[in-house]
């Protein structure tokens, strides 16, 4: 079975592992650093001897090298994962027109709720109309005071 290994924080790494009297050189490549994050250098192999050498190495035990898990997953499991993601997207699209009604005594309380629990910036909802529109975008019908604000 093909396995993938990663080394975080490095663009390339070429370790040499000792195997008895011999040595095994492995090349971790394909990593890059950018402002948005880091893609770790990786190495894939289906050779069980190489897998055993990597997994019994000191670098693997210390956590410098880690198994990615993506290549370990059999094709059936990958297909099930893709089907689950597609099903979740469909259910979100079906429920897009439904809104949950929530009642608040004042505009400030509604703003506090959206800011605290939904992560909305207060600048996006300074007025009643913008607050209600933000709530509807998140699937919430805001009822402020006695009636539905619109």
N, C-alpha and C positions, 0 to 999 in steps of 0.2 A: 504494500500500500504506500502511496506517495505521501510524504510528510514535508511540511514546510517549517523552517526555523527562522527566527528573526533576532536581530541585534539592534536594540533601541539606541538612538543617539549617534549612530554611525552611518556614513554614506557607503563606505566599503570597509571590509575587514577580511583579512586573509590569515586565519590562525592555522597552526600546524599542530595536530594532535599526535601524541605518542601512542603507538599501538605495539606493545611488546618491544621488539628491537626496531620496528619500522616506524614510519611516520605517515600521517594522512593530512594532506593540505586541502582545505575547503575554502571557497570564496563566497563570502556574503556580499552581494552587490545590489544595486538598484535603489539604495536609500537616498533621500534628499532632504535638505532643510530649507524651510521658507518661513516667511512671516506668519503664515497661518498654522504652522505646526511642523511635524517631522514624520517622514515615511521611513520606517526602519529598513536597514539592509536585510536581505533575505536570501535563503538558500533552500532549494527543494531537492529531494532525493527519494528514490524508490528502492534503493539498495539497503537491505536490512543490516548489513555490516556497518555501513557508514552511519545509519541511524543509531545503532548501538554505541558506536564510538562517540558520537556527539552527545547522546543522552547520558553516557557514563563519564563525561568530561567534567572537570572542575568548573569550567565556565557555565555549563548547563546547571550544575548543582547550586552555584551561587546566584543564578538568575540572570546572568549576562546574556546567555542565549535562552530563548524560550520558544516553545512549540506554539505555532500560530493557531493550529486547529482547523483552519480553512481547508487545507489539502487533505486532512485526515477524514473529513466528512465524506461518507459515501454518496454517490450520485442520487440515490433514492432520498436521503435526508435533505440534500440540497433542493430537490424538486418539491418536497413537502414544505420546506421553508419558504420557497418562492410562492407556492400556492397559498400559504397562510398570510403572507404579505399582501398578495392580490385580493384575498378575501377581506382582509381588514380595510383595504382601500375602498372596496366596493361598499362595505357597510357604512363607512364614513360618508361616502357620496350619497347613499340613500337617506341617511339621517341629516343631511346638510340643511334641509328645509325646516327641520324641527328645532324649536327654541325652548329652552327651559325658562320659566318665569320666576323672577326673584324680586321680592318687595323690599324696599329700603325707605326709611323715614325721611332721608334727605339726600341731596346730591353728594354731599361730602362723604356720607356712609357708603354710597355706591362707588365713588371714586376710590375710597380706602379699600373696599373689597377687591375691585379690579386690579388695583396696584399691588396689594398684598398677596392675593391668591392666584392671579393670572399673569402677573409680571408686566402689566401695562404701565408705561410712563405717565405720570400725572400731566405732562405737557400735551399729551394726545387727547385729553378729555377735560379741558378747562371749562367748557360750556356744557349745558344740558344736552344739546343735540349731538355734540361730538362724543359725549359719554354714552348716550344711548346707542349711537352708531357703532362704537367700539364694542359694547356689550353684544349687539346683534351679530357682529362679525365673529364673536367668540361663541355664539349659540345661546345667548342669554337675553331674554326680554326683560329689561329693567322696568320695574314699577316703582316710581319715586313719588312719595307722598300718597295721595288717594287714588290717582289714576295712572294709566299707562302713558309714559312720556313718549311723544312722537315728534 
